[in-house]
Amino acid sequence: MLKFLIKDVAFHLGSKEIDLKARYPEATSLIEKTGIPFVYESDLNIDDLALIPLRNLIDRNPEIRIDCLICVSQSSNFVLPGLSNFLQYKSGLPSSTFLIDINQGCAGFVHALTIASQCLGQWKNIAIICVDKYRSKLDPMDRSTGAVFSDCATATLITSDANSPLTITAHKYMFDGSKVDYLNQPLDPNGNARYLHMDGGKLWGYTRTEVVPLIKEVIKNGTLPSAIYMHQASKLVFEGILQQLAEFNLYSPSNFNRYGNTIASTIPLLIGENLTSINKQTSILAGFGVGINTIILKLECTA
């Protein structure tokens, strides 16, 4: 497996802060279960939202020439072309930059990192953009979704050379289209997007019965990890998974209480806050969500 370094993470959160207890005063118990007091909404177009962290990443790393741009989103303003085309042009990346678009949600970053790790033999410097505006997809009367999701964009720089410390040493994948009714956004007969649908109870059960066993398999495969960076679905989901992993005594940072559920950006946000540590330890990345898709990776420090 090719070795890599997670060099930098930039992010931009929607600028409109929504106080959920003020928005949904009758839903106090729901907010306590999610552990999310505020969510964030953006008025920017999706490409402009994504452009902010991408430009920050480029500005902070002037010595790096990005060779490949992987864009993860389910919120593009266009049916086609892919969002990556707009980001390449608007950010000033050269037309020789290789572009990849991934239609993924909450497992999207881990999905993209899996692909990036296989591409590093061809391209040395890869930027992974995760961006979504789920709040534009929500029924304003649906508290179960309105009290969870935030608009956010992250840009993560992956580089590779002989001294890179990280390698993916174990992985488990599960893609189960039979559970698409758990979380989806359908179209009406005229091709117009309907509101996002989420069955929170089924999703919670799926994480306990199907996601946790996959995580345990990856943990036990080879070197034991010291940390797990998992998708920040909600407090209920996060704490439920950790209870089942208690025997491993893993460092498990969270950010749902500060940002809400930022879809594919939750794990990059965690990584950005723990960047030095993640490049020096063996860690688990656990992405799960829309699809239903689950991707579990072990990043092992081999330096």
C-alpha positions in Angstrom: 0.0 0.0 0.0 1.2 3.5 -0.8 2.2 5.7 2.2 0.8 9.2 2.7 0.6 12.2 5.0 -2.6 14.2 5.9 -0.9 17.5 5.5 -3.6 20.1 6.1 -7.4 20.5 6.6 -9.3 23.8 6.0 -13.1 24.3 6.5 -15.9 26.8 6.2 -19.2 26.4 8.1 -22.4 28.0 7.0 -22.5 31.6 8.4 -26.1 31.5 9.7 -26.3 30.0 13.2 -29.7 28.5 14.1 -30.5 28.1 17.8 -32.5 24.8 17.8 -34.2 25.3 21.2 -35.5 28.6 19.9 -36.5 27.1 16.5 -38.1 24.0 18.0 -39.1 24.8 21.7 -41.3 21.7 21.8 -38.4 19.4 20.9 -36.2 19.7 23.9 -35.9 15.9 24.4 -34.9 15.5 20.7 -32.2 18.1 21.0 -30.9 16.4 24.1 -30.7 13.1 22.3 -28.9 14.5 19.3 -26.5 16.6 21.4 -26.7 19.3 18.8 -27.7 22.8 20.2 -27.0 24.8 17.0 -26.9 24.1 13.3 -25.5 26.2 10.5 -26.9 27.3 7.2 -25.1 28.8 4.2 -26.6 31.3 1.6 -23.7 30.6 -0.7 -23.9 28.6 -3.9 -22.4 25.2 -3.3 -19.3 25.9 -5.5 -18.6 29.2 -3.7 -19.0 27.4 -0.3 -16.5 24.8 -1.3 -14.1 27.3 -2.9 -13.4 29.0 0.5 -11.6 26.1 2.2 -10.0 25.0 -1.1 -8.4 28.5 -1.6 -7.4 28.5 2.1 -5.7 25.2 1.6 -3.8 26.4 -1.5 -2.8 29.7 0.1 -1.5 27.9 3.2 0.6 25.4 1.2 2.2 27.5 -1.6 4.9 24.9 -2.1 2.4 22.2 -3.0 1.1 21.7 -6.5 -2.3 19.9 -6.3 -2.3 17.2 -9.0 -5.7 15.7 -8.4 -9.0 17.1 -7.0 -11.6 14.7 -5.5 -14.9 16.3 -4.8 -17.5 14.7 -2.6 -21.0 16.2 -2.7 -24.7 15.5 -3.1 -25.7 19.2 -3.4 -24.4 20.4 -6.8 -26.3 23.2 -8.5 -25.9 21.3 -11.8 -27.0 17.9 -12.9 -23.8 18.0 -15.0 -20.9 18.7 -15.2 -19.4 17.6 -11.9 -18.8 20.2 -9.1 -15.0 19.5 -9.5 -15.0 21.3 -12.9 -16.2 24.5 -11.3 -13.8 24.3 -8.4 -10.8 23.6 -10.7 -11.6 26.7 -12.7 -12.6 29.1 -9.9 -9.6 28.1 -7.7 -7.1 28.6 -10.5 -5.9 25.0 -10.5 -4.4 24.1 -13.9 -6.5 22.3 -16.5 -4.1 19.4 -16.2 -5.5 18.7 -12.7 -7.2 15.3 -12.6 -10.8 15.6 -11.4 -13.0 13.0 -9.7 -16.5 13.5 -8.5 -18.1 11.2 -5.9 -21.9 11.2 -5.1 -21.6 10.2 -1.5 -22.9 11.5 1.8 -21.8 10.7 5.3 -19.3 8.0 4.3 -17.9 10.3 1.5 -14.6 11.4 3.0 -13.5 7.9 3.9 -14.7 6.8 0.4 -12.5 9.5 -1.2 -9.5 8.7 1.0 -9.7 5.1 -0.1 -9.5 6.2 -3.7 -6.9 8.8 -3.0 -4.6 6.3 -1.4 -4.7 4.2 -4.6 -4.0 7.2 -6.8 -0.9 8.5 -5.0 1.4 6.5 -7.4 0.1 8.7 -10.2 -0.4 12.0 -8.4 1.6 13.1 -5.3 -0.7 15.8 -4.0 -4.4 15.3 -3.8 -7.1 17.6 -2.4 -10.3 16.1 -1.1 -13.3 18.5 -1.0 -16.3 17.5 1.0 -19.2 19.9 0.7 -23.0 19.8 1.2 -25.9 22.0 1.8 -28.4 19.6 3.2 -30.4 22.4 4.8 -31.7 23.3 1.3 -33.1 19.8 1.1 -35.1 19.8 4.3 -38.8 20.0 5.0 -39.0 23.0 7.4 -41.7 21.1 9.4 -39.5 18.0 9.9 -37.7 18.4 13.2 -35.9 15.1 12.9 -33.8 16.5 10.0 -34.0 20.2 10.8 -32.4 19.6 14.2 -29.4 17.7 12.9 -27.8 18.8 9.6 -25.4 21.8 9.0 -24.0 23.2 5.7 -20.2 22.9 5.6 -17.2 22.5 3.3 -13.8 21.0 4.0 -10.6 20.7 2.0 -8.1 18.1 3.0 -4.6 17.9 1.5 -3.1 14.4 1.1 0.6 14.1 0.0 3.0 11.3 -0.6 6.7 10.8 -0.5 9.3 8.3 0.8 9.0 9.7 4.3 5.2 9.7 4.5 4.0 8.0 7.8 0.5 6.6 7.1 -0.6 3.4 5.4 -4.1 1.8 5.1 -3.4 -1.6 6.6 -7.0 -2.9 7.1 -10.4 -2.1 5.7 -14.0 -3.2 5.6 -16.7 -2.0 3.2 -20.5 -2.6 3.1 -22.8 -1.1 0.5 -26.4 -2.1 1.0 -29.0 -0.7 -1.4 -31.8 -2.6 0.2 -31.7 0.0 3.0 -32.0 3.0 0.8 -35.2 4.0 2.5 -33.3 4.8 5.7 -32.0 8.0 4.3 -32.7 9.4 0.8 -33.9 12.3 -1.3 -36.3 11.1 -4.0 -37.5 12.9 -7.2 -41.1 13.5 -8.0 -42.5 12.2 -11.4 -41.5 15.5 -13.0 -37.9 15.1 -11.9 -38.0 17.7 -9.2 -36.2 16.9 -5.9 -38.4 16.2 -2.9 -37.4 16.8 0.7 -34.8 14.6 2.4 -36.3 11.6 4.1 -34.6 10.1 7.2 -35.7 7.2 9.4 -33.7 7.9 12.5 -34.7 4.7 14.3 -33.6 2.4 11.5 -30.3 4.3 11.1 -29.6 4.0 14.8 -30.3 0.2 14.7 -28.1 -0.2 11.6 -25.1 1.4 13.4 -25.4 -0.9 16.3 -26.0 -4.2 14.5 -24.0 -3.7 11.3 -21.5 -0.8 11.6 -20.0 -1.8 15.0 -19.1 -5.4 13.9 -17.2 -4.1 10.9 -15.3 -1.6 13.1 -14.4 -4.4 15.5 -13.1 -6.5 12.7 -10.8 -3.7 11.5 -9.6 -2.9 15.0 -8.6 -6.5 15.6 -6.8 -6.9 12.3 -3.1 -6.2 13.1 -1.9 -3.4 15.2 -4.4 -2.1 17.8 -5.4 1.5 17.2 -5.2 4.2 19.8 -8.0 6.4 18.3 -11.2 6.3 16.3 -12.5 9.1 14.2 -16.1 8.3 13.3 -18.9 10.1 11.5 -20.7 12.5 13.8 -24.3 11.6 13.2 -25.5 12.6 16.6 -24.8 12.1 20.3 -27.2 9.1 20.4 -25.3 7.3 17.6 -21.8 8.4 18.7 -22.3 7.3 22.3 -24.1 4.1 21.3 -21.2 3.0 19.1 -18.6 3.9 21.8 -20.4 1.8 24.4 -20.0 -1.2 22.2 -16.3 -0.4 21.6 -15.5 0.3 25.3 -13.2 -2.8 25.6 -10.7 -1.1 23.2 -10.3 2.2 25.2 -10.0 4.3 22.1 -9.5 8.1 22.0 -12.8 9.2 20.3 -13.1 13.0 19.7 -16.5 14.5 18.8 -17.7 17.7 17.3 -21.4 17.3 16.7 -22.1 19.6 19.7 -20.2 22.5 18.0 -21.0 22.0 14.3 -24.0 19.7 14.0 -23.9 16.8 11.5 -21.9 18.2 8.6 -22.3 15.0 6.5 -19.0 14.1 4.8 -17.2 16.9 6.5 -17.5 15.5 10.1 -14.4 13.3 9.9 -12.2 15.9 8.2 -13.2 18.4 10.9 -12.1 15.9 13.5 -8.8 15.2 11.7 -8.1 18.9 11.3 -8.4 19.3 15.1 -6.1 16.3 15.7 -3.7 16.7 12.7 -0.4 16.1 14.5 -1.8 13.1 16.4 -3.3 11.3 13.4 -0.1 11.4 11.5 1.8 9.8 14.4 -0.6 7.0 15.6 -2.7 4.1 14.4 -6.3 5.2 14.0 -9.7 4.0 12.7 -11.8 6.1 10.3 -15.5 5.1 10.4 -17.8 6.5 7.7 -21.4 5.4 7.4 -24.7 6.8 6.0 -26.6 7.5 2.8 -26.9 4.4 0.6 -26.6 2.7 3.0 -22.8 2.7 2.8 -20.2 1.9 5.4 -16.4 2.3 5.0 -14.0 1.5 7.8 -10.3 2.1 7.4 -7.3 1.5 9.7 -4.6 4.2 9.2 -1.3 2.8 10.6 1.7 5.0 11.4 4.7 3.1 10.0 7.3 5.9 10.3 
